[in-house]
Amino acid sequence: MNRAIKPLEEYVKTFQNFQAENELSAEGWIQKIEEMPENERWTPEKIKEDIYEHKRLEQILLARIPESITVSMFKINCNDIRNMYAQKYRDIVNMEIHLIEGLAKTRNT
């Protein structure tokens, strides 16, 4: 049994590579953008670039984490954590789109 568990321990260590995704918070990211000093505030164009970057990071993440993996005699469903991490990127994208909409409304009033 110990030989069967050892590969699982190694597999768990691979998720240490996703520390950035563990710490990522869509609300925190948007708050950071909104609280920038006036002279550093992002333009809609810069936010648009960031939207593309987060979409790219989501695709990389989805390519790196399989939906499931077999380790020794265990089949591990990675779908939940994979989707949770990907959702963080999608949430940032959606919140940034709303941020651009708000900036456009402010400029037009």
MOPAC internal coordinates of N, CA, C and O (Angstrom, degrees):
PM7 1SCF
backbone

  N    0.0000 0     0.00 0     0.00 0    0    0    0
  C    1.4474 1     0.00 0     0.00 0    1    0    0
  C    1.5309 1   110.86 1     0.00 0    2    1    0
  O    1.2310 1   120.03 1   140.86 1    3    2    1
  N    1.3146 1   117.55 1   -39.14 1    3    2    1
  C    1.4643 1   120.83 1   179.23 1    5    3    2
  C    1.5304 1   111.30 1   -60.65 1    6    5    3
  O    1.2310 1   120.56 1   143.11 1    7    6    5
  N    1.3389 1   116.54 1   -36.89 1    7    6    5
  C    1.4663 1   119.62 1   178.36 1    9    7    6
  C    1.5178 1   110.63 1   -67.56 1   10    9    7
  O    1.2310 1   120.09 1   149.73 1   11   10    9
  N    1.3069 1   117.43 1   -30.27 1   11   10    9
  C    1.4674 1   121.01 1   179.20 1   13   11   10
  C    1.5176 1   111.20 1   -75.40 1   14   13   11
  O    1.2310 1   120.11 1   147.76 1   15   14   13
  N    1.3164 1   117.40 1   -32.24 1   15   14   13
  C    1.4681 1   121.08 1  -177.74 1   17   15   14
  C    1.5247 1   111.82 1   -79.45 1   18   17   15
  O    1.2310 1   119.69 1   150.05 1   19   18   17
  N    1.3058 1   118.20 1   -29.95 1   19   18   17
  C    1.4757 1   121.80 1  -177.95 1   21   19   18
  C    1.5291 1   112.40 1   -53.97 1   22   21   19
  O    1.2310 1   118.23 1   133.41 1   23   22   21
  N    1.3383 1   120.98 1   -46.59 1   23   22   21
  C    1.4713 1   120.02 1   177.28 1   25   23   22
  C    1.5258 1   113.06 1   -61.12 1   26   25   23
  O    1.2310 1   120.73 1   147.66 1   27   26   25
  N    1.3290 1   116.21 1   -32.34 1   27   26   25
  C    1.4697 1   119.13 1   177.34 1   29   27   26
  C    1.5261 1   111.09 1   -64.93 1   30   29   27
  O    1.2310 1   120.66 1   138.79 1   31   30   29
  N    1.3070 1   116.35 1   -41.21 1   31   30   29
  C    1.4646 1   120.06 1   178.02 1   33   31   30
  C    1.5269 1   110.52 1   -61.27 1   34   33   31
  O    1.2310 1   120.58 1   138.96 1   35   34   33
  N    1.3186 1   116.50 1   -41.04 1   35   34   33
  C    1.4584 1   120.93 1   178.13 1   37   35   34
  C    1.5239 1   110.80 1   -64.69 1   38   37   35
  O    1.2310 1   120.76 1   140.25 1   39   38   37
  N    1.3338 1   116.16 1   -39.75 1   39   38   37
  C    1.4615 1   120.29 1  -179.67 1   41   39   38
  C    1.5248 1   111.30 1   -65.08 1   42   41   39
  O    1.2310 1   120.49 1   139.04 1   43   42   41
  N    1.3147 1   116.67 1   -40.96 1   43   42   41
  C    1.4598 1   120.86 1   178.82 1   45   43   42
  C    1.5253 1   109.95 1   -59.81 1   46   45   43
  O    1.2310 1   120.36 1   142.96 1   47   46   45
  N    1.3120 1   116.91 1   -37.04 1   47   46   45
  C    1.4672 1   120.96 1   179.52 1   49   47   46
  C    1.5298 1   111.41 1   -62.64 1   50   49   47
  O    1.2310 1   119.75 1   152.96 1   51   50   49
  N    1.3290 1   118.09 1   -27.04 1   51   50   49
  C    1.4626 1   119.74 1  -179.20 1   53   51   50
  C    1.5225 1   111.48 1   -64.96 1   54   53   51
  O    1.2310 1   119.82 1   153.89 1   55   54   53
  N    1.3235 1   117.95 1   -26.11 1   55   54   53
  C    1.4597 1   119.93 1   179.98 1   57   55   54
  C    1.5244 1   112.31 1   -74.94 1   58   57   55
  O    1.2310 1   120.27 1   172.38 1   59   58   57
  N    1.3202 1   117.08 1    -7.62 1   59   58   57
  C    1.4612 1   119.80 1   172.31 1   61   59   58
  C    1.5278 1   109.97 1   -65.26 1   62   61   59
  O    1.2310 1   120.38 1   157.35 1   63   62   61
  N    1.3277 1   116.89 1   -22.65 1   63   62   61
  C    1.4629 1   121.45 1   177.39 1   65   63   62
  C    1.5195 1   112.29 1   -68.82 1   66   65   63
  O    1.2310 1   120.31 1   169.15 1   67   66   65
  N    1.3111 1   117.02 1   -10.85 1   67   66   65
  C    1.4605 1   121.61 1  -177.60 1   69   67   66
  C    1.5317 1   111.66 1  -109.37 1   70   69   67
  O    1.2310 1   121.15 1  -148.43 1   71   70   69
  N    1.3217 1   115.41 1    31.57 1   71   70   69
  C    1.4651 1   120.13 1   179.97 1   73   71   70
  C    1.5214 1   111.04 1   -60.79 1   74   73   71
  O    1.2310 1   120.10 1   141.49 1   75   74   73
  N    1.3204 1   117.42 1   -38.51 1   75   74   73
  C    1.4690 1   120.58 1   179.41 1   77   75   74
  C    1.5246 1   110.76 1   -61.42 1   78   77   75
  O    1.2310 1   120.54 1   138.75 1   79   78   77
  N    1.3327 1   116.57 1   -41.25 1   79   78   77
  C    1.4552 1   120.21 1   178.70 1   81   79   78
  C    1.5306 1   111.23 1   -68.92 1   82   81   79
  O    1.2310 1   120.64 1   144.91 1   83   82   81
  N    1.3242 1   116.37 1   -35.09 1   83   82   81
  C    1.4669 1   119.70 1   176.60 1   85   83   82
  C    1.5175 1   110.86 1   -60.42 1   86   85   83
  O    1.2310 1   120.54 1   139.06 1   87   86   85
  N    1.3130 1   116.58 1   -40.94 1   87   86   85
  C    1.4583 1   121.71 1  -175.25 1   89   87   86
  C    1.5321 1   113.17 1   -87.40 1   90   89   87
  O    1.2310 1   120.05 1   167.69 1   91   90   89
  N    1.3171 1   117.51 1   -12.31 1   91   90   89
  C    1.4575 1   121.47 1  -176.07 1   93   91   90
  C    1.5271 1   111.30 1   -67.66 1   94   93   91
  O    1.2310 1   121.43 1   -47.83 1   95   94   93
  N    1.3199 1   114.87 1   132.17 1   95   94   93
  C    1.4628 1   121.58 1   177.52 1   97   95   94
  C    1.5195 1   107.66 1  -133.08 1   98   97   95
  O    1.2310 1   120.52 1   -57.92 1   99   98   97
  N    1.3197 1   116.61 1   122.08 1   99   98   97
  C    1.4655 1   120.60 1   179.40 1  101   99   98
  C    1.5224 1   110.38 1   -60.00 1  102  101   99
  O    1.2310 1   120.69 1   135.45 1  103  102  101
  N    1.3256 1   116.28 1   -44.55 1  103  102  101
  C    1.4621 1   120.14 1  -179.68 1  105  103  102
  C    1.5237 1   110.94 1   -62.44 1  106  105  103
  O    1.2310 1   120.75 1   137.40 1  107  106  105
  N    1.3250 1   116.17 1   -42.60 1  107  106  105
  C    1.4616 1   120.56 1   178.60 1  109  107  106
  C    1.5178 1   112.22 1   -64.18 1  110  109  107
  O    1.2310 1   120.78 1   141.12 1  111  110  109
  N    1.3343 1   116.10 1   -38.88 1  111  110  109
  C    1.4660 1   121.01 1   179.89 1  113  111  110
  C    1.5273 1   110.30 1   -63.74 1  114  113  111
  O    1.2310 1   120.79 1   132.56 1  115  114  113
  N    1.3312 1   116.10 1   -47.44 1  115  114  113
  C    1.4622 1   120.84 1  -178.96 1  117  115  114
  C    1.5236 1   110.29 1   -66.48 1  118  117  115
  O    1.2310 1   120.62 1   140.25 1  119  118  117
  N    1.3114 1   116.43 1   -39.75 1  119  118  117
  C    1.4695 1   120.06 1   178.57 1  121  119  118
  C    1.5247 1   110.50 1   -60.46 1  122  121  119
  O    1.2310 1   120.74 1   139.57 1  123  122  121
  N    1.3335 1   116.19 1   -40.43 1  123  122  121
  C    1.4666 1   120.84 1   178.15 1  125  123  122
  C    1.5318 1   110.35 1   -60.77 1  126  125  123
  O    1.2310 1   120.46 1   137.92 1  127  126  125
  N    1.3195 1   116.72 1   -42.08 1  127  126  125
  C    1.4744 1   120.73 1   179.48 1  129  127  126
  C    1.5258 1   110.06 1   -66.31 1  130  129  127
  O    1.2310 1   120.34 1   134.60 1  131  130  129
  N    1.3215 1   116.96 1   -45.40 1  131  130  129
  C    1.4663 1   121.04 1  -176.38 1  133  131  130
  C    1.5237 1   112.72 1   -68.41 1  134  133  131
  O    1.2310 1   120.41 1   151.17 1  135  134  133
  N    1.3208 1   116.83 1   -28.83 1  135  134  133
  C    1.4587 1   119.95 1  -176.85 1  137  135  134
  C    1.5257 1   114.12 1   -93.07 1  138  137  135
  O    1.2310 1   120.39 1  -171.82 1  139  138  137
  N    1.3230 1   116.85 1     8.18 1  139  138  137
  C    1.4656 1   119.96 1   178.24 1  141  139  138
  C    1.5234 1   109.53 1   -64.55 1  142  141  139
  O    1.2310 1   120.84 1   -34.10 1  143  142  141
  N    1.3197 1   116.00 1   145.90 1  143  142  141
  C    1.4679 1   118.33 1   175.34 1  145  143  142
  C    1.5306 1   109.98 1   -58.86 1  146  145  143
  O    1.2310 1   121.04 1   -28.23 1  147  146  145
  N    1.3152 1   115.62 1   151.77 1  147  146  145
  C    1.4739 1   121.97 1  -175.55 1  149  147  146
  C    1.5287 1   112.40 1   -50.14 1  150  149  147
  O    1.2310 1   120.43 1   137.22 1  151  150  149
  N    1.3214 1   116.78 1   -42.78 1  151  150  149
  C    1.4683 1   120.39 1  -176.69 1  153  151  150
  C    1.5264 1   113.49 1   -74.69 1  154  153  151
  O    1.2310 1   120.00 1   169.54 1  155  154  153
  N    1.3343 1   117.61 1   -10.46 1  155  154  153
  C    1.4666 1   121.63 1   178.74 1  157  155  154
  C    1.5239 1   112.23 1  -112.69 1  158  157  155
  O    1.2310 1   120.03 1   178.30 1  159  158  157
  N    1.3172 1   117.54 1    -1.70 1  159  158  157
  C    1.4618 1   122.09 1  -174.33 1  161  159  158
  C    1.5288 1   110.03 1   -58.65 1  162  161  159
  O    1.2310 1   121.38 1   -39.87 1  163  162  161
  N    1.3203 1   114.97 1   140.13 1  163  162  161
  C    1.4555 1   120.68 1  -178.68 1  165  163  162
  C    1.5176 1   110.75 1   -73.49 1  166  165  163
  O    1.2310 1   121.31 1   -38.90 1  167  166  165
  N    1.3090 1   115.09 1   141.10 1  167  166  165
  C    1.4586 1   121.66 1   174.20 1  169  167  166
  C    1.5302 1   108.06 1   -82.10 1  170  169  167
  O    1.2310 1   119.92 1   -15.76 1  171  170  169
  N    1.3277 1   117.76 1   164.24 1  171  170  169
  C    1.4750 1   119.28 1   174.61 1  173  171  170
  C    1.5365 1   111.96 1   -56.42 1  174  173  171
  O    1.2310 1   120.34 1   146.01 1  175  174  173
  N    1.3225 1   116.96 1   -33.99 1  175  174  173
  C    1.4629 1   120.29 1   179.18 1  177  175  174
  C    1.5297 1   111.05 1   -65.96 1  178  177  175
  O    1.2310 1   120.68 1   138.70 1  179  178  177
  N    1.3275 1   116.30 1   -41.30 1  179  178  177
  C    1.4616 1   120.83 1   178.73 1  181  179  178
  C    1.5332 1   109.69 1   -66.31 1  182  181  179
  O    1.2310 1   119.87 1   139.83 1  183  182  181
  N    1.3098 1   117.85 1   -40.17 1  183  182  181
  C    1.4683 1   121.53 1   178.02 1  185  183  182
  C    1.5311 1   109.13 1   -63.95 1  186  185  183
  O    1.2310 1   120.53 1   140.02 1  187  186  185
  N    1.3298 1   116.60 1   -39.98 1  187  186  185
  C    1.4707 1   120.95 1   178.39 1  189  187  186
  C    1.5305 1   110.03 1   -61.31 1  190  189  187
  O    1.2310 1   120.13 1   137.82 1  191  190  189
  N    1.3267 1   117.35 1   -42.18 1  191  190  189
  C    1.4694 1   121.10 1   176.63 1  193  191  190
  C    1.5230 1   110.53 1   -60.37 1  194  193  191
  O    1.2310 1   120.97 1   139.43 1  195  194  193
  N    1.3276 1   115.75 1   -40.57 1  195  194  193
  C    1.4553 1   120.38 1  -179.75 1  197  195  194
  C    1.5295 1   110.97 1   -67.79 1  198  197  195
  O    1.2310 1   120.39 1   145.30 1  199  198  197
  N    1.3184 1   116.86 1   -34.70 1  199  198  197
  C    1.4691 1   120.66 1   175.73 1  201  199  198
  C    1.5277 1   109.44 1   -60.31 1  202  201  199
  O    1.2310 1   120.30 1   132.91 1  203  202  201
  N    1.3300 1   117.02 1   -47.09 1  203  202  201
  C    1.4661 1   120.36 1   179.07 1  205  203  202
  C    1.5242 1   110.91 1   -62.92 1  206  205  203
  O    1.2310 1   120.51 1   142.64 1  207  206  205
  N    1.3234 1   116.62 1   -37.36 1  207  206  205
  C    1.4670 1   120.53 1   179.58 1  209  207  206
  C    1.5378 1   110.55 1   -65.21 1  210  209  207
  O    1.2310 1   120.07 1   137.24 1  211  210  209
  N    1.3213 1   117.47 1   -42.76 1  211  210  209
  C    1.4623 1   119.48 1   179.99 1  213  211  210
  C    1.5268 1   111.75 1   -70.11 1  214  213  211
  O    1.2310 1   119.95 1   148.10 1  215  214  213
  N    1.3203 1   117.70 1   -31.90 1  215  214  213
  C    1.4666 1   119.75 1   173.68 1  217  215  214
  C    1.5245 1   110.36 1   -65.82 1  218  217  215
  O    1.2310 1   120.66 1   141.00 1  219  218  217
  N    1.3249 1   116.34 1   -39.00 1  219  218  217
  C    1.4632 1   121.10 1   178.04 1  221  219  218
  C    1.5259 1   110.31 1   -65.57 1  222  221  219
  O    1.2310 1   120.25 1   135.55 1  223  222  221
  N    1.3258 1   117.12 1   -44.45 1  223  222  221
  C    1.4606 1   121.03 1   179.06 1  225  223  222
  C    1.5320 1   111.69 1   -62.77 1  226  225  223
  O    1.2310 1   120.55 1   143.85 1  227  226  225
  N    1.3283 1   116.56 1   -36.15 1  227  226  225
  C    1.4599 1   120.16 1   177.25 1  229  227  226
  C    1.5300 1   110.19 1   -62.80 1  230  229  227
  O    1.2310 1   120.11 1   135.13 1  231  230  229
  N    1.3273 1   117.40 1   -44.87 1  231  230  229
  C    1.4598 1   120.77 1  -179.67 1  233  231  230
  C    1.5288 1   111.70 1   -64.41 1  234  233  231
  O    1.2310 1   120.57 1   140.92 1  235  234  233
  N    1.3247 1   116.52 1   -39.08 1  235  234  233
  C    1.4714 1   120.39 1   176.98 1  237  235  234
  C    1.5193 1   109.83 1   -62.82 1  238  237  235
  O    1.2310 1   120.77 1   135.00 1  239  238  237
  N    1.3189 1   116.14 1   -45.00 1  239  238  237
  C    1.4579 1   121.22 1   179.65 1  241  239  238
  C    1.5236 1   110.83 1   -59.70 1  242  241  239
  O    1.2310 1   120.47 1   132.72 1  243  242  241
  N    1.3370 1   116.70 1   -47.28 1  243  242  241
  C    1.4642 1   120.59 1  -179.36 1  245  243  242
  C    1.5268 1   111.38 1   -62.30 1  246  245  243
  O    1.2310 1   120.24 1   148.91 1  247  246  245
  N    1.3171 1   117.15 1   -31.09 1  247  246  245
  C    1.4672 1   120.71 1   177.41 1  249  247  246
  C    1.5296 1   111.50 1   -75.06 1  250  249  247
  O    1.2310 1   120.56 1   149.62 1  251  250  249
  N    1.3278 1   116.53 1   -30.38 1  251  250  249
  C    1.4705 1   120.62 1  -177.27 1  253  251  250
  C    1.5226 1   113.70 1   -80.41 1  254  253  251
  O    1.2310 1   120.11 1   149.70 1  255  254  253
  N    1.3144 1   117.40 1   -30.30 1  255  254  253
  C    1.4691 1   120.31 1  -177.01 1  257  255  254
  C    1.5290 1   108.46 1  -109.31 1  258  257  255
  O    1.2310 1   120.25 1   -63.97 1  259  258  257
  N    1.3233 1   117.13 1   116.03 1  259  258  257
  C    1.4645 1   119.07 1   178.41 1  261  259  258
  C    1.5289 1   110.28 1   -73.89 1  262  261  259
  O    1.2310 1   120.83 1   -16.92 1  263  262  261
  N    1.3183 1   116.01 1   163.08 1  263  262  261
  C    1.4681 1   120.19 1   177.56 1  265  263  262
  C    1.5209 1   111.21 1   -66.56 1  266  265  263
  O    1.2310 1   120.63 1   145.94 1  267  266  265
  N    1.3141 1   116.41 1   -34.06 1  267  266  265
  C    1.4706 1   120.83 1   175.29 1  269  267  266
  C    1.5189 1   108.03 1  -153.52 1  270  269  267
  O    1.2310 1   121.73 1   -18.18 1  271  270  269
  N    1.3131 1   114.30 1   161.82 1  271  270  269
  C    1.4571 1   119.78 1   179.26 1  273  271  270
  C    1.5285 1   108.36 1  -147.61 1  274  273  271
  O    1.2310 1   120.70 1   -33.31 1  275  274  273
  N    1.3087 1   116.26 1   146.69 1  275  274  273
  C    1.4592 1   121.23 1   176.56 1  277  275  274
  C    1.5159 1   107.99 1  -103.35 1  278  277  275
  O    1.2310 1   121.30 1   -56.57 1  279  278  277
  N    1.3207 1   115.12 1   123.43 1  279  278  277
  C    1.4592 1   121.66 1   178.23 1  281  279  278
  C    1.5270 1   106.64 1  -124.60 1  282  281  279
  O    1.2310 1   121.54 1   -64.35 1  283  282  281
  N    1.3203 1   114.66 1   115.65 1  283  282  281
  C    1.4579 1   120.47 1  -176.86 1  285  283  282
  C    1.5302 1   108.47 1    56.86 1  286  285  283
  O    1.2310 1   119.63 1    58.46 1  287  286  285
  N    1.3028 1   118.32 1  -121.54 1  287  286  285
  C    1.4643 1   120.45 1  -179.40 1  289  287  286
  C    1.5240 1   112.33 1   -99.33 1  290  289  287
  O    1.2310 1   120.44 1  -167.03 1  291  290  289
  N    1.3231 1   116.76 1    12.97 1  291  290  289
  C    1.4603 1   121.65 1  -176.78 1  293  291  290
  C    1.5225 1   110.80 1  -111.80 1  294  293  291
  O    1.2310 1   120.74 1   -44.06 1  295  294  293
  N    1.3196 1   116.19 1   135.94 1  295  294  293
  C    1.4602 1   121.47 1   171.06 1  297  295  294
  C    1.5259 1   106.15 1  -104.13 1  298  297  295
  O    1.2310 1   121.10 1   -59.40 1  299  298  297
  N    1.3215 1   115.50 1   120.60 1  299  298  297
  C    1.4554 1   121.06 1  -174.57 1  301  299  298
  C    1.5191 1   109.16 1  -106.73 1  302  301  299
  O    1.2310 1   120.86 1   -54.09 1  303  302  301
  N    1.3169 1   115.96 1   125.91 1  303  302  301
  C    1.4567 1   121.99 1   176.44 1  305  303  302
  C    1.5327 1   107.57 1   -84.94 1  306  305  303
  O    1.2310 1   120.57 1   -66.72 1  307  306  305
  N    1.3112 1   116.52 1   113.28 1  307  306  305
  C    1.4638 1   121.86 1  -179.58 1  309  307  306
  C    1.5262 1   111.57 1   -98.75 1  310  309  307
  O    1.2310 1   120.52 1   179.64 1  311  310  309
  N    1.3050 1   116.62 1    -0.36 1  311  310  309
  C    1.4577 1   121.62 1  -173.41 1  313  311  310
  C    1.5234 1   112.72 1   -58.63 1  314  313  311
  O    1.2310 1   120.19 1   136.90 1  315  314  313
  N    1.3289 1   117.24 1   -43.10 1  315  314  313
  C    1.4653 1   119.72 1  -176.94 1  317  315  314
  C    1.5234 1   111.91 1   -62.65 1  318  317  315
  O    1.2310 1   120.34 1   130.88 1  319  318  317
  N    1.3231 1   116.95 1   -49.12 1  319  318  317
  C    1.4617 1   119.29 1  -178.26 1  321  319  318
  C    1.5268 1   110.13 1   -70.65 1  322  321  319
  O    1.2310 1   120.40 1   143.93 1  323  322  321
  N    1.3144 1   116.84 1   -36.07 1  323  322  321
  C    1.4684 1   121.90 1   177.22 1  325  323  322
  C    1.5262 1   110.08 1   -59.82 1  326  325  323
  O    1.2310 1   120.83 1   132.06 1  327  326  325
  N    1.3234 1   116.01 1   -47.94 1  327  326  325
  C    1.4648 1   120.86 1  -179.84 1  329  327  326
  C    1.5254 1   111.97 1   -68.58 1  330  329  327
  O    1.2310 1   120.27 1   144.26 1  331  330  329
  N    1.3357 1   117.09 1   -35.74 1  331  330  329
  C    1.4553 1   120.34 1   179.06 1  333  331  330
  C    1.5306 1   110.51 1   -63.10 1  334  333  331
  O    1.2310 1   120.80 1   134.18 1  335  334  333
  N    1.3343 1   116.07 1   -45.82 1  335  334  333
  C    1.4617 1   119.70 1   179.02 1  337  335  334
  C    1.5298 1   110.85 1   -64.58 1  338  337  335
  O    1.2310 1   120.47 1   135.00 1  339  338  337
  N    1.3297 1   116.71 1   -45.00 1  339  338  337
  C    1.4656 1   120.74 1  -179.50 1  341  339  338
  C    1.5276 1   110.73 1   -62.40 1  342  341  339
  O    1.2310 1   120.45 1   142.35 1  343  342  341
  N    1.3217 1   116.74 1   -37.65 1  343  342  341
  C    1.4597 1   120.82 1   179.59 1  345  343  342
  C    1.5297 1   111.62 1   -62.61 1  346  345  343
  O    1.2310 1   120.44 1   146.98 1  347  346  345
  N    1.2969 1   116.77 1   -33.02 1  347  346  345
  C    1.4690 1   119.59 1   177.42 1  349  347  346
  C    1.5275 1   110.08 1   -60.51 1  350  349  347
  O    1.2310 1   120.22 1   136.56 1  351  350  349
  N    1.3249 1   117.18 1   -43.44 1  351  350  349
  C    1.4621 1   120.60 1   177.90 1  353  351  350
  C    1.5273 1   111.19 1   -66.30 1  354  353  351
  O    1.2310 1   120.55 1   138.23 1  355  354  353
  N    1.3431 1   116.56 1   -41.77 1  355  354  353
  C    1.4717 1   119.85 1   178.15 1  357  355  354
  C    1.5244 1   111.45 1   -63.61 1  358  357  355
  O    1.2310 1   120.53 1   142.18 1  359  358  357
  N    1.3245 1   116.59 1   -37.82 1  359  358  357
  C    1.4715 1   120.05 1   178.51 1  361  359  358
  C    1.5243 1   110.77 1   -64.00 1  362  361  359
  O    1.2310 1   120.35 1   138.67 1  363  362  361
  N    1.3222 1   116.93 1   -41.33 1  363  362  361
  C    1.4695 1   120.06 1   177.81 1  365  363  362
  C    1.5186 1   109.74 1   -61.75 1  366  365  363
  O    1.2310 1   120.40 1   134.27 1  367  366  365
  N    1.3282 1   116.85 1   -45.73 1  367  366  365
  C    1.4689 1   121.13 1   179.65 1  369  367  366
  C    1.5280 1   110.23 1   -57.96 1  370  369  367
  O    1.2310 1   120.39 1   131.36 1  371  370  369
  N    1.3137 1   116.87 1   -48.64 1  371  370  369
  C    1.4701 1   120.33 1  -178.82 1  373  371  370
  C    1.5282 1   111.72 1   -63.61 1  374  373  371
  O    1.2310 1   120.55 1   139.28 1  375  374  373
  N    1.3148 1   116.56 1   -40.72 1  375  374  373
  C    1.4647 1   119.49 1  -179.79 1  377  375  374
  C    1.5336 1   110.81 1   -68.87 1  378  377  375
  O    1.2310 1   120.45 1   144.53 1  379  378  377
  N    1.3352 1   116.74 1   -35.47 1  379  378  377
  C    1.4589 1   119.54 1   177.57 1  381  379  378
  C    1.5272 1   110.99 1   -68.77 1  382  381  379
  O    1.2310 1   120.02 1   144.18 1  383  382  381
  N    1.3208 1   117.57 1   -35.82 1  383  382  381
  C    1.4696 1   120.58 1   175.74 1  385  383  382
  C    1.5237 1   109.45 1   -61.48 1  386  385  383
  O    1.2310 1   120.30 1   135.73 1  387  386  385
  N    1.3218 1   117.04 1   -44.27 1  387  386  385
  C    1.4685 1   120.81 1   177.72 1  389  387  386
  C    1.5308 1   111.12 1   -64.75 1  390  389  387
  O    1.2310 1   120.63 1   145.81 1  391  390  389
  N    1.3111 1   116.39 1   -34.19 1  391  390  389
  C    1.4641 1   120.70 1   177.25 1  393  391  390
  C    1.5307 1   110.39 1   -63.90 1  394  393  391
  O    1.2310 1   120.41 1   136.09 1  395  394  393
  N    1.3161 1   116.82 1   -43.91 1  395  394  393
  C    1.4676 1   121.08 1   177.44 1  397  395  394
  C    1.5293 1   109.87 1   -63.36 1  398  397  395
  O    1.2310 1   120.49 1   137.68 1  399  398  397
  N    1.3328 1   116.67 1   -42.32 1  399  398  397
  C    1.4735 1   120.07 1   178.03 1  401  399  398
  C    1.5236 1   110.44 1   -58.87 1  402  401  399
  O    1.2310 1   120.50 1   136.86 1  403  402  401
  N    1.3247 1   116.65 1   -43.14 1  403  402  401
  C    1.4567 1   120.67 1   179.06 1  405  403  402
  C    1.5157 1   112.30 1   -63.97 1  406  405  403
  O    1.2310 1   120.70 1   140.12 1  407  406  405
  N    1.3307 1   116.26 1   -39.88 1  407  406  405
  C    1.4663 1   120.25 1   177.94 1  409  407  406
  C    1.5277 1   110.51 1   -64.72 1  410  409  407
  O    1.2310 1   120.89 1   140.19 1  411  410  409
  N    1.3321 1   115.90 1   -39.81 1  411  410  409
  C    1.4765 1   119.70 1   179.86 1  413  411  410
  C    1.5255 1   110.46 1   -65.42 1  414  413  411
  O    1.2310 1   120.01 1   138.37 1  415  414  413
  N    1.3280 1   117.59 1   -41.63 1  415  414  413
  C    1.4498 1   120.69 1   179.16 1  417  415  414
  C    1.5177 1   110.73 1   -65.00 1  418  417  415
  O    1.2310 1   119.98 1   140.59 1  419  418  417
  N    1.3039 1   117.64 1   -39.41 1  419  418  417
  C    1.4661 1   121.75 1   179.58 1  421  419  418
  C    1.5187 1   111.32 1   -64.59 1  422  421  419
  O    1.2310 1   120.87 1   139.48 1  423  422  421
  N    1.3210 1   115.94 1   -40.52 1  423  422  421
  C    1.4716 1   120.52 1  -179.91 1  425  423  422
  C    1.5242 1   112.10 1   -69.58 1  426  425  423
  O    1.2310 1   120.44 1   150.98 1  427  426  425
  N    1.3373 1   116.77 1   -29.02 1  427  426  425
  C    1.4601 1   121.14 1  -176.11 1  429  427  426
  C    1.5246 1   113.45 1   -89.43 1  430  429  427
  O    1.2310 1   120.39 1   176.80 1  431  430  429
  N    1.3251 1   116.85 1    -3.20 1  431  430  429
  C    1.4705 1   118.13 1   179.97 1  433  431  430
  C    1.5115 1   111.60 1  -104.37 1  434  433  431
  O    1.2310 1   120.10 1   180.00 1  435  434  433

